[in-house]
């Protein structure tokens, strides 16, 4: 049994406004996409001595291997946050929670919808979209997104003067989503499909319609449009996520988005399904 011995105190979950500034703020914020796509999603975010996973949609052993490939120790994790109940976002959450004694932060409706798929959880902390909470100096703000799940959420994570925005698995970017994603230093947003590839591809018509719907997935042009509406002088990195294997390519996604950041210092990255991304430090 693995036990996280590096922390003697339990995680404090309080209002973001009540939390004092973390003394290790100068260590910066680190972000790594462990996997992104319809076969599994997991995002690692750390700040000083605090580390979390946003989703755990691979097997526990796969997540451990991918973390190890970037020199990240799973025993140093503090929590897992869940965006929604689909299996490519929760597959390994239960086993990691049990193995490393991790609390899982999840909305009540999402937990109910997940049913037995999560298995036994070490500790469940429920959140509500629109209500911020704090994990050891990280201010987490969940917000509702449009997707065909029961209660799907995007997140902003603020630490010191750095803000990260995460919004994948969404059919449309609502005005509320756009407001939350403004003033970010790093954005992780969906760039799921190329419209022409989807239309001409092998998927049955009902599935194509679901993907293009308001509760489906953002296309490359939609992602580019969203970026133009939320980018600011604070933005330094964009990570395009949840690319379709059948209806997109990393090159098409990147080439669709790059023109809208031309002339800026913003770096565009493409997250992949089978390859762990680089560790980005802000």
Protein Blocks (a to p, Z undefined) as FASTA:
>chain_A
ZZdfkbfbdcddddfklpccdfklmnopadddfbgcjkbccddddehjaccdehjfbcfk
lmmmmmmmnopafklpfbdcdfblcfklmmmmmmmmmmnopacdddfklmmmnmmmnopa
fbacdddehiacdeehiacddddddddbfbdcdddddehjbccdddehifbdcfklmmmm
goiabdcdddfbafklmmmmmbdfklmmmmmmmklccdfklmmmmmmmmgcfklmbdcde
hiafklccfklmmmmmmmmmgoiabdcddddfklccddddZZ
